[in-house]
Amino acid sequence: MIPRPTFSTATKTIIGSLSLMAFACALAQAPQAAVVSPAAPLSQPVPLVSGTCPSVRQGGVISLDWNPVFAPSTAATGLKSFRMIFQHLQEDGVNLNPASRLVLDGGPAGRMTAIGNGYFHIEAHLPSSTHPGTYHLVKAHSSPDLPDDQGEAPMMTVSPVRESFCITVVPALRASSSPSGGN
């Protein structure tokens, strides 16, 4: 007679737990494959980085983590609005057209989230009609959230214009009419 191996209760519990964890991991991974499908492209915000001009597609989103340092700071309870004004410039710094400004708001069309220590994560959408080219940040405005009984509004004392922020707007991706991309 050949002896049969026996499993203790602890061994069965460990095997069962490992099987359950593997099953849970497989389920957790399944939704990620659906998110990456080409039918629903994600519009990830492109962070502004001082000294670089990241490429942003027409209709894309830019982001900026910024501390406006309001003075006096005691009155501000948050960020009510944030506006960035970019100027379309040639590489030598000459204006292509004084009217070619790009105004991006972090307010209703964008998103502003407090991230701690006075910093805010600001996202703004580029209009899909923005002309391709390089745009440099030339002005920024912000207004704080204030209690109702507050008098004069505090002013932003640290402007992102002091940094060298710019973006390069590139054409939006065009959807192809057939799976092969052509006729």
Stockholm file with secondary structure:
# STOCKHOLM 1.0

chainA/1-183         MIPRPTFSTATKTIIGSLSLMAFACALAQAPQAAVVSPAAPLSQPVPLVSGTCPSVRQGGVISLDWNPVFAPSTAATGLKSFRMIFQHLQEDGVNLNPASRLVLDGGPAGRMTAIGNGYFHIEAHLPSSTHPGTYHLVKAHSSPDLPDDQGEAPMMTVSPVRESFCITVVPALRASSSPSGGN
#=GR chainA/1-183 SS CCCCCCCCHHHHHHHHHHHHHHHHHHHHHHHHHHHTCTTSCCCCCEECCTTCCCEEETTCEEEEEECCCEESTTSCCEEEEEEEEEEEBCTTSCBSCTTCEEEEESSTTSEEEEEETTEEEEEEECCTTCCSEEEEEEEEEEEEECCTTCCSCCEECSCGGGSCCEEEEECCCCCCSSTTSCC
#=GC SS_cons         CCCCCCCCHHHHHHHHHHHHHHHHHHHHHHHHHHHTCTTSCCCCCEECCTTCCCEEETTCEEEEEECCCEESTTSCCEEEEEEEEEEEBCTTSCBSCTTCEEEEESSTTSEEEEEETTEEEEEEECCTTCCSEEEEEEEEEEEEECCTTCCSCCEECSCGGGSCCEEEEECCCCCCSSTTSCC
//
